[in-house]
Amino acid sequence: MTTATQQQQQLGWPTTREFPLVLHLEPAVRLSEDQFFDMCQLNRDLRIERTAEGDVLLMPPAGGETGASNAGITAQVWQWTKQDGTGTTFDSSAGFMLPSGAVRSPDASWIARSRWDALTPKQRKRFAPICPDFVLELRSPSDALADLHAKLAEYLANGARLGWLLDPEARRVFVYRPDAPLEQLDDPATVAGDPVLPDFVLDLRAVW
């Protein structure tokens, strides 16, 4: 199986933890929402996000192990969503424009159906102007843990009700909830989503 480092070498990316690559554009260049969306569509081989300050963040594609783990996670969330029927699941390819103006793409996310249905068809086809109710970030070998913690805090500040940060290397899960202390789970077999995701339990054998 190709590792993230091997894939980065093949693509000519740096192999140390230098990601994301940051492009400072403003005030020299100010991309509109449509221009940023079109730029992302023209560069589908990259994962591209934007900060609230207008900086563009470039990340390499996930390595094989990370991609397989993320597929297993998304499949579990999707299966629960299908049974629960109260919301919509998204994979890592979905981008959301947060109230702060940042554009982020969680590795997995869920939005209550009432909130999703309140958006217009046009909004749903582009970077939807909404913060998911639930967000999950899976740490890959190229991710700095501090950057991911900052991203989870950003989600909560923009309205997320539950956030999970999974660190396979350390076999840890960090649970973020509004107005609650950060919870750290060491080598858990499962993690439960109540009450935001009622009765959903993520089997971490898909990750560890």
N, CA, C and O of each residue as an XYZ file, in Angstrom:
832
protein
N       0.849     -1.199      0.000
C       0.000      0.000      0.000
C       0.883      1.246      0.000
O       1.830      1.336      0.781
N       0.581      2.191     -0.858
C       1.376      3.417     -0.955
C       1.140      4.298      0.265
O      -0.004      4.609      0.595
N       2.208      4.698      0.931
C       2.074      5.579      2.078
C       1.927      7.018      1.615
O       2.175      7.339      0.453
N       1.516      7.887      2.546
C       1.379      9.307      2.205
C       2.717      9.900      1.787
O       2.787     10.706      0.859
N       3.793      9.486      2.490
C       5.113     10.024      2.154
C       5.543      9.596      0.756
O       6.056     10.413     -0.008
N       5.340      8.322      0.411
C       5.693      7.845     -0.915
C       4.911      8.575     -1.989
O       5.458      8.929     -3.034
N       3.617      8.803     -1.728
C       2.793      9.506     -2.701
C       3.258     10.943     -2.873
O       3.280     11.464     -3.988
N       3.630     11.586     -1.768
C       4.123     12.957     -1.848
C       5.415     13.019     -2.660
O       5.618     13.954     -3.434
N       6.306     12.007     -2.482
C       7.537     11.971     -3.255
C       7.250     11.822     -4.741
O       7.896     12.463     -5.570
N       6.272     10.969     -5.082
C       5.920     10.753     -6.474
C       5.363     12.018     -7.110
O       5.578     12.275     -8.294
N       4.644     12.806     -6.313
C       4.024     14.024     -6.827
C       4.953     15.231     -6.752
O       4.631     16.311     -7.245
N       6.116     15.027     -6.123
C       7.048     16.136     -5.992
C       6.751     17.072     -4.845
O       7.272     18.186     -4.809
N       5.912     16.639     -3.891
C       5.584     17.459     -2.730
C       6.667     17.290     -1.667
O       7.355     16.269     -1.650
N       6.831     18.275     -0.777
C       7.737     18.100      0.363
C       7.262     16.923      1.213
O       6.064     16.650      1.290
N       8.203     16.230      1.850
C       7.831     15.066      2.654
C       7.863     15.347      4.142
O       7.466     14.485      4.926
N       8.313     16.502      4.559
C       8.236     16.875      5.960
C       6.893     17.533      6.213
O       6.158     17.829      5.271
N       6.563     17.767      7.489
C       5.257     18.322      7.801
C       5.260     19.830      7.544
O       5.336     20.641      8.467
N       5.174     20.172      6.266
C       5.182     21.568      5.854
C       3.825     21.984      5.311
O       3.707     23.024      4.664
N       2.812     21.189      5.565
C       1.494     21.481      5.028
C       0.604     22.051      6.116
O       0.806     21.761      7.295
N      -0.378     22.856      5.739
C      -0.662     23.239      4.366
C       0.303     24.300      3.840
O       0.884     25.072      4.603
N       0.459     24.316      2.502
C       1.167     25.420      1.867
C       0.225     26.614      1.844
O      -0.946     26.473      1.490
N       0.719     27.776      2.215
C      -0.135     28.957      2.380
C       0.187     29.986      1.300
O       1.340     30.374      1.116
N      -0.846     30.415      0.596
C      -0.718     31.498     -0.384
C      -1.384     32.735      0.195
O      -2.595     32.747      0.417
N      -0.600     33.774      0.441
C      -1.141     35.039      0.941
C      -1.543     35.884     -0.265
O      -0.685     36.313     -1.037
N      -2.831     36.121     -0.425
C      -3.325     36.833     -1.601
C      -3.773     38.259     -1.301
O      -3.413     39.193     -2.018
N      -4.548     38.421     -0.255
C      -5.100     39.749      0.023
C      -4.068     40.624      0.722
O      -3.269     40.124      1.514
N      -4.075     41.945      0.433
C      -5.029     42.682     -0.390
C      -4.658     42.771     -1.873
O      -5.381     43.392     -2.653
N      -3.535     42.155     -2.270
C      -3.126     42.260     -3.671
C      -4.150     41.629     -4.601
O      -4.461     42.181     -5.657
N      -4.676     40.470     -4.209
C      -5.692     39.763     -4.995
C      -6.831     39.388     -4.071
O      -6.613     38.786     -3.019
N      -8.029     39.735     -4.454
C      -9.202     39.428     -3.643
C     -10.162     38.573     -4.484
O     -10.847     39.086     -5.369
N     -10.202     37.277     -4.198
C     -11.056     36.371     -4.967
C     -12.495     36.436     -4.481
O     -12.756     36.401     -3.278
N     -13.419     36.531     -5.417
C     -14.834     36.448     -5.054
C     -15.163     34.995     -4.723
O     -14.352     34.100     -4.964
N     -16.342     34.765     -4.176
C     -16.765     33.396     -3.860
C     -16.783     32.538     -5.121
O     -16.329     31.394     -5.103
N     -17.306     33.092     -6.216
C     -17.371     32.335     -7.470
C     -15.977     32.060     -8.019
O     -15.722     30.964     -8.519
N     -15.070     33.031     -7.937
C     -13.717     32.839     -8.446
C     -12.975     31.767     -7.651
O     -12.259     30.946     -8.225
N     -13.147     31.779     -6.336
C     -12.477     30.768     -5.521
C     -13.036     29.378     -5.826
O     -12.280     28.411     -5.922
N     -14.349     29.280     -5.977
C     -14.961     27.990     -6.317
C     -14.436     27.490     -7.654
O     -14.079     26.319     -7.783
N     -14.386     28.380     -8.660
C     -13.904     27.980     -9.987
C     -12.436     27.564     -9.937
O     -12.042     26.621    -10.622
N     -11.628     28.250     -9.141
C     -10.225     27.876     -9.006
C     -10.086     26.469     -8.436
O      -9.243     25.694     -8.889
N     -10.907     26.140     -7.449
C     -10.868     24.798     -6.857
C     -11.276     23.741     -7.873
O     -10.713     22.647     -7.889
N     -12.250     24.056     -8.721
C     -12.692     23.094     -9.730
C     -11.609     22.837    -10.769
O     -11.534     21.746    -11.335
N     -10.772     23.837    -11.020
C      -9.693     23.687    -11.997
C      -8.485     22.937    -11.421
O      -7.579     22.553    -12.161
N      -8.476     22.732    -10.114
C      -7.350     22.071     -9.448
C      -7.860     20.951     -8.549
O      -7.602     20.938     -7.346
N      -8.579     20.024     -9.143
C      -9.228     18.968     -8.376
C      -8.247     17.985     -7.738
O      -8.629     17.243     -6.834
N      -6.991     17.965     -8.191
C      -6.012     17.068     -7.587
C      -5.533     17.573     -6.227
O      -4.861     16.848     -5.493
N      -5.878     18.807     -5.896
C      -5.473     19.397     -4.629
C      -6.673     19.554     -3.712
O      -7.806     19.715     -4.167
N      -6.409     19.505     -2.425
C      -7.421     19.909     -1.451
C      -7.127     21.367     -1.115
O      -6.046     21.696     -0.625
N      -8.085     22.224     -1.379
C      -7.875     23.656     -1.217
C      -8.896     24.208     -0.227
O     -10.094     23.951     -0.343
N      -8.409     24.958      0.734
C      -9.276     25.647      1.682
C      -8.888     27.119      1.717
O      -7.875     27.524      1.146
N      -9.705     27.908      2.393
C      -9.405     29.331      2.523
C      -9.686     29.773      3.946
O     -10.696     29.382      4.531
N      -8.807     30.582      4.507
C      -9.004     31.068      5.863
C      -9.948     32.273      5.854
O     -10.273     32.825      4.803
N     -10.372     32.657      7.042
C     -11.242     33.829      7.162
C     -10.524     35.093      6.722
O     -11.170     36.078      6.362
N      -9.186     35.080      6.745
C      -8.396     36.247      6.338
C      -8.137     36.275      4.837
O      -7.568     37.243      4.332
N      -8.546     35.230      4.110
C      -8.379     35.202      2.667
C      -7.164     34.426      2.183
O      -6.930     34.349      0.977
N      -6.378     33.844      3.103
C      -5.234     33.028      2.680
C      -5.734     31.713      2.086
O      -6.691     31.124      2.588
N      -5.089     31.259      1.022
C      -5.453     30.001      0.370
C      -4.509     28.911      0.868
O      -3.290     29.086      0.859
N      -5.075     27.790      1.302
C      -4.314     26.679      1.862
C      -4.338     25.511      0.888
O      -5.404     25.090      0.440
N      -3.154     24.984      0.559
C      -3.029     23.885     -0.391
C      -2.535     22.644      0.336
O      -1.501     22.681      1.003
N      -3.272     21.541      0.211
C      -2.894     20.271      0.820
C      -2.774     19.205     -0.257
O      -3.500     19.247     -1.250
N      -1.855     18.236     -0.074
C      -1.725     17.154     -1.060
C      -2.868     16.169     -0.909
O      -3.553     16.181      0.113
N      -3.094     15.315     -1.902
C      -4.077     14.242     -1.752
C      -3.679     13.333     -0.595
O      -2.499     13.221     -0.261
N      -4.661     12.692      0.010
C      -4.374     11.773      1.109
C      -3.646     10.539      0.593
O      -3.862     10.110     -0.540
N      -2.779      9.970      1.436
C      -2.125      8.715      1.098
C      -3.116      7.564      1.169
O      -4.255      7.736      1.604
N      -2.675      6.394      0.740
C      -3.561      5.243      0.670
C      -4.162      4.864      2.004
O      -5.368      4.627      2.087
N      -3.349      4.799      3.062
C      -3.859      4.396      4.358
C      -4.881      5.389      4.887
O      -5.935      5.000      5.392
N      -4.563      6.677      4.766
C      -5.497      7.700      5.242
C      -6.790      7.662      4.441
O      -7.878      7.782      5.004
N      -6.671      7.496      3.123
C      -7.865      7.437      2.283
C      -8.750      6.256      2.630
O      -9.973      6.386      2.668
N      -8.137      5.092      2.887
C      -8.916      3.915      3.251
C      -9.609      4.101      4.590
O     -10.770      3.722      4.750
N      -8.906      4.683      5.551
C      -9.515      4.941      6.859
C     -10.674      5.916      6.746
O     -11.723      5.733      7.364
N     -10.465      6.962      5.940
C     -11.516      7.963      5.798
C     -12.750      7.390      5.113
O     -13.878      7.754      5.444
N     -12.529      6.490      4.154
C     -13.669      5.850      3.493
C     -14.476      5.027      4.488
O     -15.707      5.039      4.463
N     -13.768      4.307      5.373
C     -14.466      3.516      6.387
C     -15.255      4.380      7.349
O     -16.356      4.014      7.759
N     -14.699      5.520      7.708
C     -15.395      6.436      8.620
C     -16.649      6.995      7.959
O     -17.735      6.967      8.537
N     -16.484      7.505      6.737
C     -17.616      8.101      6.031
C     -18.728      7.080      5.811
O     -19.910      7.412      5.903
N     -18.346      5.834      5.522
C     -19.351      4.787      5.312
C     -20.174      4.567      6.573
O     -21.387      4.371      6.493
N     -19.538      4.597      7.722
C     -20.274      4.402      8.970
C     -21.228      5.564      9.245
O     -22.374      5.359      9.646
N     -20.736      6.790      9.023
C     -21.607      7.951      9.247
C     -22.769      7.934      8.263
O     -23.903      8.238      8.633
N     -22.488      7.577      7.004
C     -23.542      7.528      5.988
C     -24.598      6.475      6.335
O     -25.795      6.723      6.185
N     -24.163      5.316      6.793
C     -25.104      4.256      7.134
C     -26.000      4.676      8.291
O     -27.205      4.427      8.272
N     -25.409      5.313      9.295
C     -26.226      5.816     10.406
C     -27.206      6.876      9.917
O     -28.373      6.876     10.310
N     -26.732      7.781      9.057
C     -27.592      8.848      8.530
C     -28.780      8.265      7.776
O     -29.901      8.758      7.899
N     -28.535      7.222      7.001
C     -29.610      6.586      6.237
C     -30.678      6.024      7.165
O     -31.870      6.130      6.879
N     -30.257      5.429      8.271
C     -31.204      4.858      9.225
C     -31.894      5.928     10.055
O     -33.084      5.821     10.351
N     -31.137      6.969     10.433
C     -31.685      8.022     11.290
C     -32.648      8.927     10.524
O     -33.720      9.263     11.027
N     -32.274      9.314      9.328
C     -33.157     10.077      8.456
C     -33.328     11.545      8.769
O     -34.190     12.196      8.178
N     -32.528     12.099      9.689
C     -32.737     13.500     10.069
C     -31.690     14.453      9.514
O     -31.695     15.641      9.837
N     -30.792     13.937      8.681
C     -29.756     14.821      8.181
C     -29.075     14.277      6.944
O     -29.524     13.298      6.346
N     -27.980     14.927      6.567
C     -27.230     14.570      5.362
C     -25.754     14.450      5.709
O     -25.209     15.277      6.441
N     -25.109     13.411      5.177
C     -23.682     13.165      5.398
C     -22.868     13.659      4.214
O     -23.323     13.599      3.071
N     -21.660     14.148      4.487
C     -20.767     14.639      3.442
C     -19.384     14.028      3.629
O     -18.943     13.796      4.755
N     -18.700     13.767      2.502
C     -17.338     13.253      2.583
C     -16.348     14.403      2.484
O     -16.733     15.572      2.527
N     -15.064     14.063      2.349
C     -14.018     15.080      2.392
C     -13.967     15.983      1.169
O     -13.238     16.975      1.166
N     -14.728     15.655      0.131
C     -14.710     16.496     -1.064
C     -15.644     17.701     -0.953
O     -15.597     18.595     -1.798
N     -16.490     17.738      0.074
C     -17.457     18.833      0.232
C     -16.808     20.012      0.947
O     -16.151     19.846      1.975
N     -17.000     21.191      0.394
C     -16.506     22.412      1.018
C     -17.648     23.244      1.547
O     -18.719     23.287      0.942
N     -17.435     23.907      2.676
C     -18.468     24.743      3.299
C     -17.905     26.125      3.588
O     -16.785     26.261      4.081
N     -18.687     27.143      3.279
C     -18.304     28.497      3.621
C     -18.859     28.817      5.004
O     -20.071     28.934      5.184
N     -17.981     28.956      5.958
C     -18.380     29.222      7.335
C     -18.819     30.678      7.500
O     -18.484     31.521      6.668
N     -19.567     30.980      8.567
C     -19.977     32.370      8.799
C     -18.802     33.348      8.843
O     -18.968     34.526      8.526
N     -17.612     32.870      9.235
C     -16.431     33.738      9.298
C     -15.905     34.110      7.922
O     -15.101     35.034      7.796
N     -16.351     33.396      6.879
C     -15.836     33.595      5.539
C     -14.819     32.548      5.126
O     -14.457     32.464      3.952
N     -14.352     31.746      6.082
C     -13.425     30.659      5.760
C     -14.154     29.576      4.970
O     -15.355     29.371      5.145
N     -13.421     28.888      4.101
C     -13.960     27.749      3.359
C     -13.193     26.517      3.818
O     -11.977     26.441      3.647
N     -13.900     25.553      4.401
C     -13.271     24.370      4.965
C     -13.907     23.102      4.414
O     -15.072     23.090      4.017
N     -13.109     22.029      4.400
C     -13.573     20.723      3.910
C     -13.264     19.658      4.958
O     -12.193     19.053      4.910
N     -14.164     19.414      5.895
C     -13.907     18.375      6.900
C     -13.785     17.007      6.232
O     -14.312     16.796      5.139
N     -13.092     16.085      6.885
C     -12.956     14.741      6.333
C     -14.293     14.007      6.328
O     -14.527     13.158      5.468
N     -15.152     14.318      7.256
C     -16.530     13.807      7.267
C     -17.369     14.826      8.019
O     -16.875     15.497      8.926
N     -18.632     14.942      7.646
C     -19.490     15.918      8.318
C     -20.949     15.533      8.157
O     -21.307     14.693      7.331
N     -21.770     16.166      8.963
C     -23.216     15.895      8.963
C     -23.937     17.191      9.255
O     -23.511     17.976     10.103
N     -25.052     17.414      8.535
C     -25.884     18.601      8.732
C     -27.328     18.168      8.906
O     -27.826     17.334      8.151
N     -27.996     18.730      9.895
C     -29.413     18.446     10.114
C     -30.207     18.798      8.861
O     -29.969     19.835      8.242
N     -31.141     17.942      8.492
C     -31.879     18.116      7.241
C     -32.603     19.453      7.180
O     -32.657     20.069      6.116
N     -33.161     19.916      8.293
C     -33.894     21.188      8.278
C     -32.985     22.348      7.890
O     -33.420     23.267      7.197
N     -31.731     22.316      8.328
C     -30.785     23.377      7.987
C     -30.339     23.251      6.541
O     -30.238     24.251      5.831
N     -30.069     22.024      6.100
C     -29.626     21.805      4.720
C     -30.719     22.178      3.732
O     -30.446     22.813      2.713
N     -31.951     21.789      4.022
C     -33.064     22.076      3.116
C     -33.397     23.560      3.048
O     -34.057     24.004      2.109
N     -32.944     24.334      4.040
C     -33.212     25.775      4.031
C     -32.329     26.512      3.028
O     -32.602     27.669      2.709
N     -31.278     25.868      2.526
C     -30.418     26.485      1.530
C     -31.065     26.404      0.150
O     -31.879     25.518     -0.107
N     -30.702     27.325     -0.731
C     -31.224     27.295     -2.090
C     -30.504     26.214     -2.896
O     -29.404     25.805     -2.524
N     -31.101     25.746     -3.986
C     -30.409     24.762     -4.838
C     -29.041     25.240     -5.295
O     -28.099     24.449     -5.337
N     -28.909     26.518     -5.638
C     -27.614     27.057     -6.072
C     -26.592     26.984     -4.946
O     -25.440     26.617     -5.176
N     -27.007     27.330     -3.730
C     -26.093     27.287     -2.588
C     -25.603     25.861     -2.330
O     -24.441     25.656     -1.980
N     -26.477     24.889     -2.500
C     -26.118     23.505     -2.221
C     -25.157     22.949     -3.272
O     -24.432     21.993     -2.997
N     -25.144     23.534     -4.471
C     -24.278     23.036     -5.539
C     -22.856     23.576     -5.450
O     -21.945     23.030     -6.072
N     -22.662     24.645     -4.683
C     -21.332     25.246     -4.587
C     -20.814     25.048     -3.167
O     -21.187     24.064     -2.528
N     -19.982     25.929     -2.652
C     -19.547     25.825     -1.266
C     -20.685     26.363     -0.402
O     -20.862     27.574     -0.268
N     -21.440     25.457      0.172
C     -22.646     25.840      0.897
C     -22.303     26.778      2.061
O     -21.387     26.501      2.834
N     -23.043     27.888      2.182
C     -22.776     28.838      3.264
C     -23.385     28.358      4.578
O     -24.424     28.849      5.019
N     -22.717     27.393      5.187
C     -23.244     26.783      6.406
C     -22.100     26.056      7.108
O     -21.186     25.551      6.456
N     -22.155     26.007      8.423
C     -21.204     25.196      9.180
C     -21.898     23.897      9.574
O     -22.982     23.943     10.156
N     -21.316     22.753      9.279
C     -21.949     21.489      9.649
C     -22.192     21.387     11.155
O     -21.473     21.983     11.957
N     -23.206     20.632     11.513
C     -23.485     20.376     12.926
C     -22.409     19.468     13.532
O     -22.025     19.628     14.691
N     -21.932     18.512     12.727
C     -20.895     17.579     13.168
C     -19.761     17.597     12.162
O     -19.989     17.542     10.954
N     -18.533     17.673     12.666
C     -17.360     17.648     11.791
C     -16.342     16.656     12.340
O     -16.220     16.472     13.552
N     -15.614     16.019     11.422
C     -14.568     15.074     11.814
C     -13.330     15.357     10.986
O     -13.412     15.526      9.769
N     -12.191     15.410     11.642
C     -10.910     15.555     10.963
C     -10.044     14.355     11.320
O      -9.878     14.020     12.492
N      -9.498     13.716     10.296
C      -8.611     12.569     10.454
C      -7.188     13.013     10.157
O      -6.887     13.457      9.049
N      -6.320     12.892     11.141
C      -4.945     13.355     10.958
C      -4.185     12.432     10.012
O      -4.165     11.216     10.200
N      -3.565     13.015      9.001
C      -2.705     12.270      8.089
C      -1.251     12.550      8.459
O      -0.992     13.469      9.236
N      -0.292     11.783      7.927
C       1.115     11.999      8.286
C       1.630     13.403      7.990
O       2.598     13.844      8.609
N       1.010     14.105      7.065
C       1.488     15.445      6.717
C       0.834     16.548      7.539
O       1.169     17.720      7.369
N      -0.092     16.195      8.426
C      -0.825     17.201      9.202
C      -0.132     17.514     10.515
O       0.277     16.603     11.235
N       0.002     18.787     10.831
C       0.467     19.211     12.151
C      -0.721     19.180     13.103
O      -1.776     19.742     12.806
N      -0.550     18.526     14.243
C      -1.659     18.370     15.178
C      -2.200     19.721     15.638
O      -3.410     19.884     15.796
N      -1.313     20.688     15.854
C      -1.754     22.008     16.313
C      -2.681     22.667     15.293
O      -3.644     23.335     15.669
N      -2.394     22.479     14.003
C      -3.250     23.059     12.967
C      -4.639     22.446     13.007
O      -5.634     23.147     12.825
N      -4.715     21.143     13.245
C      -6.021     20.486     13.291
C      -6.812     20.907     14.527
O      -8.029     21.080     14.457
N      -6.125     21.071     15.658
C      -6.830     21.562     16.853
C      -7.400     22.957     16.589
O      -8.520     23.260     17.001
N      -6.635     23.795     15.909
C      -7.118     25.139     15.588
C      -8.328     25.074     14.658
O      -9.258     25.872     14.776
N      -8.304     24.116     13.733
C      -9.422     23.972     12.809
C     -10.681     23.523     13.539
O     -11.768     24.030     13.261
N     -10.552     22.578     14.471
C     -11.716     22.134     15.242
C     -12.282     23.271     16.083
O     -13.500     23.412     16.200
N     -11.410     24.080     16.667
C     -11.872     25.227     17.440
C     -12.605     26.215     16.540
O     -13.586     26.832     16.954
N     -12.128     26.361     15.313
C     -12.784     27.251     14.356
C     -14.187     26.749     14.022
O     -15.129     27.538     13.952
N     -14.327     25.446     13.817
C     -15.658     24.894     13.542
C     -16.627     25.221     14.677
O     -17.753     25.653     14.431
N     -16.190     25.015     15.915
C     -17.075     25.283     17.047
C     -17.435     26.761     17.126
O     -18.576     27.110     17.428
N     -16.458     27.634     16.854
C     -16.720     29.068     16.896
C     -17.715     29.494     15.829
O     -18.347     30.543     15.949
N     -17.858     28.678     14.777
C     -18.769     29.001     13.680
C     -20.084     28.230     13.736
O     -20.888     28.308     12.807
N     -20.309     27.483     14.822
C     -21.623     26.875     15.003
C     -21.683     25.368     15.060
O     -22.771     24.825     15.256
N     -20.567     24.650     14.898
C     -20.607     23.187     15.002
C     -21.002     22.787     16.418
O     -20.635     23.443     17.393
N     -21.757     21.698     16.508
C     -22.211     21.222     17.814
C     -21.413     20.031     18.333
O     -21.510     19.678     19.508
N     -20.631     19.415     17.460
C     -19.794     18.291     17.851
C     -18.643     18.169     16.864
O     -18.844     18.235     15.651
N     -17.440     17.991     17.388
C     -16.278     17.807     16.524
C     -15.381     16.714     17.053
O     -15.138     16.622     18.257
N     -14.888     15.882     16.148
C     -13.943     14.819     16.513
C     -12.659     15.005     15.725
O     -12.687     15.217     14.513
N     -11.544     14.925     16.418
C     -10.224     14.908     15.806
C      -9.611     13.549     16.097
O      -9.366     13.209     17.255
N      -9.363     12.771     15.051
C      -8.815     11.433     15.196
C      -7.337     11.448     14.826
O      -6.966     11.904     13.744
N      -6.499     10.949     15.724
C      -5.061     10.895     15.508
C      -4.617      9.431     15.512
O      -4.321      8.888     16.577
N      -4.563      8.779     14.347
C      -4.205      7.355     14.299
C      -2.814      7.058     14.833
O      -2.594      6.008     15.436
N      -1.873      7.969     14.618
C      -0.501      7.725     15.050
C      -0.424      7.528     16.562
O       0.298      6.655     17.044
N      -1.173      8.347     17.310
C      -1.181      8.251     18.770
C      -2.373      7.447     19.288
O      -2.499      7.220     20.492
N      -3.242      7.020     18.378
C      -4.465      6.284     18.742
C      -5.269      7.079     19.776
O      -5.610      6.585     20.851
N      -5.553      8.320     19.406
C      -6.293      9.210     20.287
C      -7.444      9.863     19.539
O      -7.388     10.078     18.328
N      -8.482     10.170     20.294
C      -9.613     10.934     19.781
C      -9.803     12.142     20.683
O      -9.838     12.013     21.907
N      -9.924     13.310     20.078
C     -10.222     14.535     20.811
C     -11.656     14.936     20.485
O     -12.023     15.058     19.316
N     -12.460     15.138     21.516
C     -13.876     15.445     21.342
C     -14.120     16.911     21.694
O     -13.827     17.360     22.802
N     -14.657     17.634     20.736
C     -14.972     19.050     20.911
C     -16.481     19.240     21.008
O     -17.230     18.755     20.161
N     -16.921     19.947     22.042
C     -18.324     20.325     22.199
C     -18.377     21.778     22.676
O     -17.507     22.210     23.432
N     -19.392     22.536     22.240
C     -19.498     23.924     22.692
C     -19.643     24.001     24.209
O     -20.348     23.196     24.819
N     -18.977     24.964     24.798
C     -19.108     25.226     26.237
C     -18.775     24.006     27.089
O     -19.372     23.800     28.146
N     -17.825     23.202     26.632
C     -17.386     22.028     27.387
C     -15.881     21.879     27.231
O     -15.332     22.250     26.194
N     -15.202     21.341     28.246
C     -13.753     21.141     28.133
C     -13.424     20.146     27.023
O     -14.214     19.248     26.733
N     -12.265     20.307     26.409
C     -11.796     19.366     25.411
C     -11.616     18.000     26.070
O     -10.997     17.893     27.129
N     -12.159     16.959     25.441
C     -12.069     15.601     25.979
C     -11.082     14.792     25.148
O     -11.160     14.787     23.919
N     -10.164     14.115     25.806
C      -9.183     13.271     25.123
C      -9.426     11.812     25.483
O      -9.464     11.450     26.659
N      -9.591     10.974     24.452
C      -9.792      9.541     24.639
C      -8.560      8.821     24.135
O      -8.188      8.978     22.972
N      -7.924      8.040     24.979
C      -6.708      7.318     24.618
C      -7.025      5.888     24.219
O      -7.571      5.115     25.006
N      -6.676      5.547     22.987
C      -6.853      4.209     22.422
C      -8.267      3.663     22.615
O      -8.430      2.530     23.070
N      -9.290      4.446     22.278
C     -10.653      3.941     22.422
C     -11.003      2.984     21.293
O     -10.468      3.092     20.189
N     -11.902      2.047     21.572
C     -12.390      1.135     20.525
C     -13.524      1.769     19.746
O     -13.731      1.475     18.568
N     -14.264      2.653     20.430
C     -15.400      3.333     19.801
C     -15.501      4.746     20.366
O     -14.876      5.071     21.376
N     -16.303      5.584     19.696
C     -16.629      6.900     20.226
C     -18.086      7.177     19.851
O     -18.498      6.936     18.716
N     -18.859      7.684     20.809
C     -20.299      7.866     20.628
C     -20.634      9.313     20.280
O     -19.980     10.241     20.754
N     -21.664      9.497     19.444
C     -22.029     10.824     18.967
C     -23.196     11.472     19.677
O     -23.596     12.574     19.300
N     -23.761     10.832     20.693
C     -24.889     11.424     21.419
C     -24.478     12.756     22.048
O     -23.327     12.906     22.457
N     -25.389     13.724     22.132
C     -26.763     13.696     21.620
C     -26.900     14.264     20.207
O     -27.988     14.207     19.635
N     -25.831     14.809     19.633
C     -25.936     15.410     18.296
C     -26.246     14.346     17.251
O     -27.073     14.561     16.364
N     -25.580     13.193     17.357
C     -25.824     12.057     16.465
C     -26.388     10.924     17.320
O     -25.631     10.052     17.747
N     -27.676     10.915     17.578
C     -28.258      9.960     18.521
C     -27.995      8.513     18.122
O     -28.263      8.099     16.994
N     -27.467      7.764     19.071
C     -27.218      6.321     18.908
C     -26.129      6.001     17.899
O     -25.950      4.831     17.557
N     -25.392      6.994     17.407
C     -24.300      6.687     16.490
C     -23.037      6.381     17.276
O     -22.645      7.146     18.157
N     -22.403      5.268     16.957
C     -21.139      4.871     17.577
C     -20.149      4.543     16.464
O     -20.391      3.641     15.661
N     -19.049      5.263     16.414
C     -18.033      5.031     15.396
C     -17.104      3.914     15.847
O     -16.487      4.002     16.909
N     -17.007      2.868     15.040
C     -16.090      1.762     15.295
C     -14.707      2.159     14.799
O     -14.493      2.306     13.595
N     -13.779      2.331     15.716
C     -12.468      2.850     15.354
C     -11.525      1.787     14.782
O     -10.378      2.093     14.458
N     -11.995      0.546     14.655
C     -11.189     -0.441     13.964
C     -10.989     -0.048     12.499
O     -10.060     -0.533     11.854
N     -11.844      0.820     11.970
C     -11.692      1.327     10.611
C     -10.559      2.351     10.528
O     -10.159      2.756      9.437
N     -10.046      2.765     11.690
C      -9.014      3.806     11.733
C      -7.701      3.272     12.270
O      -6.643      3.501     11.684
N      -7.770      2.555     13.391
C      -6.543      2.080     14.022
C      -5.994      0.881     13.254
O      -4.958      0.330     13.627
